Amino acid sequence: MVTQLEKVDFEHFVIPHHKDIVTKKIQTFILHSENGIIKFNARIDQEMSDGMENALAYFIPEMVFLIQRRQHQRFSFLKGTQFQLLWTI
């Protein structure tokens, strides 16, 4: 299923409701951009989703692992430095 993000804040992201989404299960999401993809699992925030009309709110995961499957790396990090992913709108 392909959908669009409706909203992103510090704890949640929101997508339109769809009849094929099973809200009792952890969902796998794949975000596509021109620079690549990010794949992660997320759990629905049922309380927040119940207060929304035709939308579902999911918790943003605390950790997202980035995996490169390329012969030549697109990016690398200096040894001893930490990488932080910041969501901005």
N, CA, C and O atoms as CSV, one atom per row, in Angstrom:
chain,resi,resn,atom,element,x,y,z
A,1,MET,N,N,0.838,-1.164,0.000
A,1,MET,CA,C,0.000,0.000,0.000
A,1,MET,C,C,0.894,1.241,0.000
A,1,MET,O,O,1.885,1.295,0.728
A,2,VAL,N,N,0.554,2.207,-0.791
A,2,VAL,CA,C,1.298,3.462,-0.863
A,2,VAL,C,C,0.427,4.555,-0.271
A,2,VAL,O,O,-0.765,4.640,-0.569
A,3,THR,N,N,1.029,5.394,0.573
A,3,THR,CA,C,0.288,6.488,1.193
A,3,THR,C,C,1.223,7.676,1.391
A,3,THR,O,O,2.410,7.595,1.076
A,4,GLN,N,N,0.702,8.754,1.901
A,4,GLN,CA,C,1.466,9.965,2.167
A,4,GLN,C,C,1.456,10.251,3.664
A,4,GLN,O,O,0.492,9.934,4.361
A,5,LEU,N,N,2.534,10.851,4.148
A,5,LEU,CA,C,2.543,11.333,5.530
A,5,LEU,C,C,1.665,12.571,5.606
A,5,LEU,O,O,1.782,13.473,4.777
A,6,GLU,N,N,0.788,12.614,6.595
A,6,GLU,CA,C,-0.058,13.790,6.787
A,6,GLU,C,C,0.548,14.758,7.792
A,6,GLU,O,O,0.402,15.974,7.669
A,7,LYS,N,N,1.235,14.198,8.790
A,7,LYS,CA,C,1.780,15.034,9.863
A,7,LYS,C,C,2.907,14.277,10.541
A,7,LYS,O,O,2.860,13.052,10.657
A,8,VAL,N,N,3.929,15.011,10.992
A,8,VAL,CA,C,5.022,14.438,11.782
A,8,VAL,C,C,5.322,15.412,12.911
A,8,VAL,O,O,5.491,16.608,12.674
A,9,ASP,N,N,5.390,14.899,14.150
A,9,ASP,CA,C,5.833,15.728,15.270
A,9,ASP,C,C,6.939,14.982,16.008
A,9,ASP,O,O,7.527,14.057,15.447
A,10,PHE,N,N,7.231,15.351,17.227
A,10,PHE,CA,C,8.354,14.756,17.954
A,10,PHE,C,C,8.108,13.311,18.382
A,10,PHE,O,O,9.066,12.570,18.602
A,11,GLU,N,N,6.858,12.897,18.505
A,11,GLU,CA,C,6.551,11.547,18.982
A,11,GLU,C,C,5.780,10.693,17.988
A,11,GLU,O,O,5.808,9.466,18.084
A,12,HIS,N,N,5.093,11.313,17.037
A,12,HIS,CA,C,4.180,10.579,16.164
A,12,HIS,C,C,4.339,10.986,14.700
A,12,HIS,O,O,4.873,12.047,14.376
A,13,PHE,N,N,3.857,10.106,13.840
A,13,PHE,CA,C,3.586,10.490,12.459
A,13,PHE,C,C,2.192,9.974,12.132
A,13,PHE,O,O,1.741,8.973,12.689
A,14,VAL,N,N,1.523,10.662,11.232
A,14,VAL,CA,C,0.124,10.370,10.933
A,14,VAL,C,C,-0.021,10.065,9.445
A,14,VAL,O,O,0.527,10.762,8.592
A,15,ILE,N,N,-0.780,8.996,9.157
A,15,ILE,CA,C,-1.098,8.633,7.779
A,15,ILE,C,C,-2.610,8.526,7.646
A,15,ILE,O,O,-3.298,8.360,8.652
A,16,PRO,N,N,-3.148,8.616,6.424
A,16,PRO,CA,C,-4.590,8.437,6.247
A,16,PRO,C,C,-5.007,7.010,6.609
A,16,PRO,O,O,-4.242,6.067,6.407
A,17,HIS,N,N,-6.203,6.857,7.134
A,17,HIS,CA,C,-6.729,5.525,7.450
A,17,HIS,C,C,-7.039,4.789,6.154
A,17,HIS,O,O,-7.479,5.391,5.174
A,18,HIS,N,N,-6.806,3.484,6.160
A,18,HIS,CA,C,-7.126,2.635,5.006
A,18,HIS,C,C,-7.701,1.330,5.533
A,18,HIS,O,O,-7.233,0.809,6.545
A,19,LYS,N,N,-8.709,0.800,4.858
A,19,LYS,CA,C,-9.406,-0.404,5.339
A,19,LYS,C,C,-8.509,-1.631,5.420
A,19,LYS,O,O,-8.816,-2.557,6.171
A,20,ASP,N,N,-7.409,-1.667,4.671
A,20,ASP,CA,C,-6.517,-2.827,4.666
A,20,ASP,C,C,-5.491,-2.824,5.803
A,20,ASP,O,O,-4.769,-3.805,5.978
A,21,ILE,N,N,-5.415,-1.748,6.571
A,21,ILE,CA,C,-4.441,-1.668,7.664
A,21,ILE,C,C,-4.984,-2.404,8.883
A,21,ILE,O,O,-6.078,-2.104,9.360
A,22,VAL,N,N,-4.215,-3.367,9.386
A,22,VAL,CA,C,-4.574,-4.110,10.603
A,22,VAL,C,C,-3.920,-3.377,11.770
A,22,VAL,O,O,-2.708,-3.469,11.965
A,23,THR,N,N,-4.715,-2.658,12.537
A,23,THR,CA,C,-4.158,-1.794,13.581
A,23,THR,C,C,-3.647,-2.558,14.794
A,23,THR,O,O,-2.945,-1.979,15.623
A,24,LYS,N,N,-3.972,-3.829,14.923
A,24,LYS,CA,C,-3.511,-4.620,16.075
A,24,LYS,C,C,-2.078,-5.115,15.899
A,24,LYS,O,O,-1.492,-5.637,16.848
A,25,LYS,N,N,-1.506,-4.963,14.713
A,25,LYS,CA,C,-0.163,-5.468,14.432
A,25,LYS,C,C,0.830,-4.326,14.275
A,25,LYS,O,O,0.461,-3.208,13.915
A,26,ILE,N,N,2.093,-4.623,14.548
A,26,ILE,CA,C,3.161,-3.668,14.268
A,26,ILE,C,C,3.303,-3.581,12.753
A,26,ILE,O,O,3.339,-4.606,12.073
A,27,GLN,N,N,3.383,-2.376,12.230
A,27,GLN,CA,C,3.465,-2.158,10.786
A,27,GLN,C,C,4.907,-1.862,10.366
A,27,GLN,O,O,5.683,-1.291,11.132
A,28,THR,N,N,5.247,-2.252,9.158
A,28,THR,CA,C,6.542,-1.921,8.569
A,28,THR,C,C,6.328,-0.782,7.585
A,28,THR,O,O,5.435,-0.838,6.739
A,29,PHE,N,N,7.156,0.253,7.703
A,29,PHE,CA,C,7.061,1.421,6.832
A,29,PHE,C,C,8.350,1.569,6.044
A,29,PHE,O,O,9.434,1.262,6.541
A,30,ILE,N,N,8.226,2.039,4.819
A,30,ILE,CA,C,9.386,2.336,3.982
A,30,ILE,C,C,9.201,3.756,3.465
A,30,ILE,O,O,8.262,4.037,2.720
A,31,LEU,N,N,10.108,4.658,3.868
A,31,LEU,CA,C,10.072,6.039,3.398
A,31,LEU,C,C,10.995,6.159,2.197
A,31,LEU,O,O,12.168,5.792,2.270
A,32,HIS,N,N,10.471,6.668,1.098
A,32,HIS,CA,C,11.254,6.831,-0.125
A,32,HIS,C,C,11.587,8.304,-0.327
A,32,HIS,O,O,10.758,9.175,-0.063
A,33,SER,N,N,12.798,8.579,-0.793
A,33,SER,CA,C,13.177,9.920,-1.216
A,33,SER,C,C,14.144,9.782,-2.384
A,33,SER,O,O,14.501,8.669,-2.769
A,34,GLU,N,N,14.563,10.898,-2.943
A,34,GLU,CA,C,15.523,10.871,-4.044
A,34,GLU,C,C,16.862,10.287,-3.603
A,34,GLU,O,O,17.606,9.755,-4.426
A,35,ASN,N,N,17.174,10.383,-2.312
A,35,ASN,CA,C,18.472,9.938,-1.800
A,35,ASN,C,C,18.491,8.495,-1.321
A,35,ASN,O,O,19.559,7.974,-1.001
A,36,GLY,N,N,17.353,7.841,-1.262
A,36,GLY,CA,C,17.332,6.458,-0.802
A,36,GLY,C,C,16.067,6.136,-0.045
A,36,GLY,O,O,15.059,6.832,-0.161
A,37,ILE,N,N,16.134,5.050,0.748
A,37,ILE,CA,C,14.973,4.615,1.517
A,37,ILE,C,C,15.361,4.376,2.974
A,37,ILE,O,O,16.515,4.088,3.290
A,38,ILE,N,N,14.375,4.501,3.843
A,38,ILE,CA,C,14.523,4.167,5.258
A,38,ILE,C,C,13.384,3.207,5.588
A,38,ILE,O,O,12.221,3.497,5.309
A,39,LYS,N,N,13.718,2.074,6.178
A,39,LYS,CA,C,12.720,1.063,6.529
A,39,LYS,C,C,12.705,0.903,8.048
A,39,LYS,O,O,13.760,0.788,8.672
A,40,PHE,N,N,11.507,0.894,8.646
A,40,PHE,CA,C,11.388,0.739,10.096
A,40,PHE,C,C,10.012,0.186,10.446
A,40,PHE,O,O,9.091,0.213,9.629
A,41,ASN,N,N,9.888,-0.311,11.659
A,41,ASN,CA,C,8.616,-0.800,12.196
A,41,ASN,C,C,8.068,0.225,13.174
A,41,ASN,O,O,8.832,0.917,13.848
A,42,ALA,N,N,6.743,0.325,13.252
A,42,ALA,CA,C,6.123,1.270,14.182
A,42,ALA,C,C,4.814,0.690,14.706
A,42,ALA,O,O,4.138,-0.093,14.038
A,43,ARG,N,N,4.486,1.101,15.918
A,43,ARG,CA,C,3.257,0.649,16.587
A,43,ARG,C,C,2.271,1.821,16.620
A,43,ARG,O,O,2.656,2.972,16.826
A,44,ILE,N,N,1.002,1.500,16.415
A,44,ILE,CA,C,-0.037,2.530,16.398
A,44,ILE,C,C,-0.250,3.089,17.803
A,44,ILE,O,O,-0.136,2.366,18.793
A,45,ASP,N,N,-0.556,4.370,17.879
A,45,ASP,CA,C,-0.988,4.999,19.127
A,45,ASP,C,C,-2.515,5.014,19.063
A,45,ASP,O,O,-3.112,5.946,18.526
A,46,GLN,N,N,-3.134,3.979,19.612
A,46,GLN,CA,C,-4.580,3.800,19.479
A,46,GLN,C,C,-5.351,4.956,20.099
A,46,GLN,O,O,-6.357,5.396,19.543
A,47,GLU,N,N,-4.891,5.453,21.247
A,47,GLU,CA,C,-5.592,6.540,21.932
A,47,GLU,C,C,-5.626,7.796,21.066
A,47,GLU,O,O,-6.670,8.433,20.931
A,48,MET,N,N,-4.480,8.151,20.479
A,48,MET,CA,C,-4.429,9.337,19.626
A,48,MET,C,C,-5.217,9.109,18.332
A,48,MET,O,O,-5.891,10.019,17.850
A,49,SER,N,N,-5.135,7.904,17.771
A,49,SER,CA,C,-5.842,7.597,16.525
A,49,SER,C,C,-7.354,7.640,16.705
A,49,SER,O,O,-8.078,8.048,15.797
A,50,ASP,N,N,-7.836,7.215,17.883
A,50,ASP,CA,C,-9.279,7.232,18.145
A,50,ASP,C,C,-9.845,8.648,18.106
A,50,ASP,O,O,-11.019,8.834,17.787
A,51,GLY,N,N,-9.025,9.647,18.426
A,51,GLY,CA,C,-9.476,11.034,18.422
A,51,GLY,C,C,-9.349,11.713,17.070
A,51,GLY,O,O,-9.651,12.899,16.947
A,52,MET,N,N,-8.906,10.980,16.051
A,52,MET,CA,C,-8.722,11.562,14.724
A,52,MET,C,C,-9.769,11.009,13.761
A,52,MET,O,O,-10.236,9.879,13.906
A,53,GLU,N,N,-10.119,11.814,12.798
A,53,GLU,CA,C,-11.081,11.371,11.796
A,53,GLU,C,C,-10.336,10.911,10.544
A,53,GLU,O,O,-9.630,11.701,9.916
A,54,ASN,N,N,-10.490,9.644,10.182
A,54,ASN,CA,C,-9.892,9.062,8.971
A,54,ASN,C,C,-8.373,9.164,8.933
A,54,ASN,O,O,-7.792,9.374,7.869
A,55,ALA,N,N,-7.727,9.015,10.088
A,55,ALA,CA,C,-6.265,9.050,10.144
A,55,ALA,C,C,-5.778,8.101,11.234
A,55,ALA,O,O,-6.509,7.787,12.173
A,56,LEU,N,N,-4.537,7.653,11.094
A,56,LEU,CA,C,-3.905,6.776,12.081
A,56,LEU,C,C,-2.595,7.394,12.532
A,56,LEU,O,O,-1.797,7.845,11.710
A,57,ALA,N,N,-2.375,7.415,13.839
A,57,ALA,CA,C,-1.144,7.968,14.407
A,57,ALA,C,C,-0.255,6.820,14.876
A,57,ALA,O,O,-0.720,5.901,15.550
A,58,TYR,N,N,1.016,6.880,14.517
A,58,TYR,CA,C,1.991,5.864,14.912
A,58,TYR,C,C,3.112,6.523,15.698
A,58,TYR,O,O,3.479,7.669,15.439
A,59,PHE,N,N,3.658,5.774,16.675
A,59,PHE,CA,C,4.812,6.260,17.424
A,59,PHE,C,C,6.039,6.241,16.520
A,59,PHE,O,O,6.261,5.273,15.794
A,60,ILE,N,N,6.830,7.297,16.561
A,60,ILE,CA,C,8.109,7.301,15.859
A,60,ILE,C,C,9.053,6.418,16.658
A,60,ILE,O,O,9.184,6.606,17.868
A,61,PRO,N,N,9.715,5.459,16.016
A,61,PRO,CA,C,10.612,4.571,16.767
A,61,PRO,C,C,11.786,5.335,17.366
A,61,PRO,O,O,12.253,6.326,16.802
A,62,GLU,N,N,12.256,4.860,18.518
A,62,GLU,CA,C,13.391,5.500,19.178
A,62,GLU,C,C,14.687,5.279,18.417
A,62,GLU,O,O,15.623,6.070,18.535
A,63,MET,N,N,14.746,4.207,17.638
A,63,MET,CA,C,15.972,3.873,16.934
A,63,MET,C,C,15.639,3.380,15.528
A,63,MET,O,O,14.719,2.583,15.344
A,64,VAL,N,N,16.395,3.859,14.539
A,64,VAL,CA,C,16.257,3.396,13.159
A,64,VAL,C,C,17.642,2.987,12.689
A,64,VAL,O,O,18.579,3.782,12.753
A,65,PHE,N,N,17.777,1.762,12.221
A,65,PHE,CA,C,19.057,1.279,11.716
A,65,PHE,C,C,19.150,1.562,10.223
A,65,PHE,O,O,18.229,1.259,9.464
A,66,LEU,N,N,20.275,2.148,9.807
A,66,LEU,CA,C,20.505,2.418,8.392
A,66,LEU,C,C,21.440,1.355,7.844
A,66,LEU,O,O,22.509,1.109,8.403
A,67,ILE,N,N,21.040,0.734,6.759
A,67,ILE,CA,C,21.846,-0.310,6.135
A,67,ILE,C,C,22.116,0.104,4.699
A,67,ILE,O,O,21.198,0.451,3.956
A,68,GLN,N,N,23.382,0.065,4.318
A,68,GLN,CA,C,23.750,0.374,2.941
A,68,GLN,C,C,24.062,-0.926,2.216
A,68,GLN,O,O,24.894,-1.713,2.669
A,69,ARG,N,N,23.408,-1.143,1.115
A,69,ARG,CA,C,23.683,-2.330,0.305
A,69,ARG,C,C,24.234,-1.876,-1.039
A,69,ARG,O,O,23.640,-2.118,-2.089
A,70,ARG,N,N,25.361,-1.226,-0.981
A,70,ARG,CA,C,25.995,-0.707,-2.189
A,70,ARG,C,C,27.467,-1.088,-2.175
A,70,ARG,O,O,28.068,-1.288,-1.120
A,71,GLN,N,N,28.023,-1.181,-3.352
A,71,GLN,CA,C,29.450,-1.471,-3.436
A,71,GLN,C,C,30.258,-0.278,-2.931
A,71,GLN,O,O,31.259,-0.447,-2.234
A,72,HIS,N,N,29.816,0.930,-3.288
A,72,HIS,CA,C,30.489,2.154,-2.849
A,72,HIS,C,C,29.557,2.886,-1.890
A,72,HIS,O,O,28.401,3.147,-2.224
A,73,GLN,N,N,30.050,3.213,-0.710
A,73,GLN,CA,C,29.215,3.858,0.303
A,73,GLN,C,C,28.768,5.237,-0.159
A,73,GLN,O,O,29.529,5.977,-0.782
A,74,ARG,N,N,27.522,5.567,0.157
A,74,ARG,CA,C,27.032,6.922,-0.096
A,74,ARG,C,C,27.512,7.874,0.986
A,74,ARG,O,O,27.805,9.039,0.719
A,75,PHE,N,N,27.591,7.371,2.204
A,75,PHE,CA,C,28.069,8.204,3.305
A,75,PHE,C,C,28.831,7.347,4.294
A,75,PHE,O,O,28.631,6.135,4.368
A,76,SER,N,N,29.700,7.984,5.047
A,76,SER,CA,C,30.470,7.292,6.078
A,76,SER,C,C,30.680,8.260,7.232
A,76,SER,O,O,30.441,9.461,7.098
A,77,PHE,N,N,31.129,7.729,8.369
A,77,PHE,CA,C,31.309,8.532,9.567
A,77,PHE,C,C,32.720,8.349,10.086
A,77,PHE,O,O,33.310,7.276,9.959
A,78,LEU,N,N,33.249,9.402,10.669
A,78,LEU,CA,C,34.568,9.304,11.276
A,78,LEU,C,C,34.508,8.371,12.468
A,78,LEU,O,O,33.501,8.331,13.175
A,79,LYS,N,N,35.557,7.631,12.694
A,79,LYS,CA,C,35.604,6.715,13.824
A,79,LYS,C,C,35.449,7.503,15.128
A,79,LYS,O,O,36.104,8.526,15.326
A,80,GLY,N,N,34.591,7.022,15.997
A,80,GLY,CA,C,34.391,7.677,17.285
A,80,GLY,C,C,33.311,8.751,17.271
A,80,GLY,O,O,32.991,9.299,18.325
A,81,THR,N,N,32.739,9.070,16.109
A,81,THR,CA,C,31.670,10.064,16.065
A,81,THR,C,C,30.326,9.364,16.046
A,81,THR,O,O,30.212,8.228,15.585
A,82,GLN,N,N,29.311,10.046,16.548
A,82,GLN,CA,C,27.966,9.483,16.582
A,82,GLN,C,C,27.113,10.125,15.499
A,82,GLN,O,O,27.284,11.296,15.163
A,83,PHE,N,N,26.200,9.342,14.965
A,83,PHE,CA,C,25.259,9.824,13.960
A,83,PHE,C,C,23.908,10.011,14.624
A,83,PHE,O,O,23.434,9.120,15.328
A,84,GLN,N,N,23.281,11.165,14.407
A,84,GLN,CA,C,21.949,11.416,14.952
A,84,GLN,C,C,21.024,11.798,13.815
A,84,GLN,O,O,21.384,12.597,12.950
A,85,LEU,N,N,19.843,11.232,13.819
A,85,LEU,CA,C,18.837,11.524,12.807
A,85,LEU,C,C,17.823,12.473,13.420
A,85,LEU,O,O,17.194,12.144,14.426
A,86,LEU,N,N,17.657,13.642,12.827
A,86,LEU,CA,C,16.707,14.626,13.319
A,86,LEU,C,C,15.581,14.767,12.312
A,86,LEU,O,O,15.828,14.936,11.118
A,87,TRP,N,N,14.346,14.698,12.790
A,87,TRP,CA,C,13.186,14.879,11.916
A,87,TRP,C,C,12.861,16.360,11.882
A,87,TRP,O,O,12.729,16.984,12.935
A,88,THR,N,N,12.732,16.928,10.712
A,88,THR,CA,C,12.334,18.325,10.592
A,88,THR,C,C,11.203,18.439,9.593
A,88,THR,O,O,11.080,17.639,8.666
A,89,ILE,N,N,10.396,19.432,9.798
A,89,ILE,CA,C,9.278,19.675,8.880
A,89,ILE,C,C,9.439,21.057,8.311
A,89,ILE,O,O,8.615,21.493,7.507
